[in-house]
Amino acid sequence: MSESLPLTPRIPVLITGAAAGAPGEWKSRTGNAWSYQLSVAGTGAVTAAATIEVSNDGVTALPFGSLSASGTNSAGDGINGYAAYAYHRATITGITGTGAIATITAAGV
C-alpha cells in the first residue's frame, strides 16, 4: 500500500508592506478558483485593508474583492471566488498599528 503525499499549493505573495500605497505588480495566475488572504501583524491593536484586482491584459484593472482585518497583535481575512482571469494584483489600502506589516497571499486551483 502506498501513501500519497499531500499536495503543496502554489501560494504567491501578491504584496507585503507597512504602508498603504500603489497597487502591487500584476502577477500571472492559472486556474479558475482562487482564494486570497490578508494577514496583518504588529504590536497591540492592528488593522489592515486591501483590494484585489484581476485583468486579462495586465493593464485594465477589474475589482475582484476587498479584505479587512483588525485584532490584537495579529488578524486576518479571506475571500474566494471563481474567475478565470490571466492576472491579479493586490493593493494595501489602509494599515495601522505599531510595527504593523500586512501581507496578501493567493492560492488557486
Secondary structure in CASP SS format (residue, H / E / C, confidence):
PFRMAT SS
TARGET T0000
AUTHOR 0000-0000-0000
METHOD secondary structure of the structure
MODEL  1
M C 1.00
S C 1.00
E C 1.00
S C 1.00
L C 1.00
P C 1.00
L C 1.00
T C 1.00
P C 1.00
R C 1.00
I C 1.00
P C 1.00
V E 1.00
L E 1.00
I E 1.00
T E 1.00
G E 1.00
A C 1.00
A C 1.00
A C 1.00
G C 1.00
A C 1.00
P C 1.00
G C 1.00
E C 1.00
W C 1.00
K E 1.00
S E 1.00
R C 1.00
T C 1.00
G C 1.00
N C 1.00
A E 1.00
W E 1.00
S E 1.00
Y E 1.00
Q E 1.00
L E 1.00
S E 1.00
V E 1.00
A E 1.00
G E 1.00
T E 1.00
G E 1.00
A E 1.00
V E 1.00
T E 1.00
A E 1.00
A E 1.00
A E 1.00
T E 1.00
I E 1.00
E E 1.00
V E 1.00
S E 1.00
N C 1.00
D C 1.00
G C 1.00
V C 1.00
T C 1.00
A C 1.00
L E 1.00
P E 1.00
F E 1.00
G E 1.00
S E 1.00
L E 1.00
S E 1.00
A E 1.00
S E 1.00
G E 1.00
T E 1.00
N E 1.00
S E 1.00
A E 1.00
G E 1.00
D E 1.00
G E 1.00
I E 1.00
N E 1.00
G E 1.00
Y E 1.00
A C 1.00
A C 1.00
Y C 1.00
A C 1.00
Y E 1.00
H E 1.00
R E 1.00
A E 1.00
T E 1.00
I E 1.00
T E 1.00
G E 1.00
I E 1.00
T E 1.00
G E 1.00
T E 1.00
G E 1.00
A E 1.00
I E 1.00
A E 1.00
T E 1.00
I E 1.00
T E 1.00
A E 1.00
A E 1.00
G E 1.00
V C 1.00
END
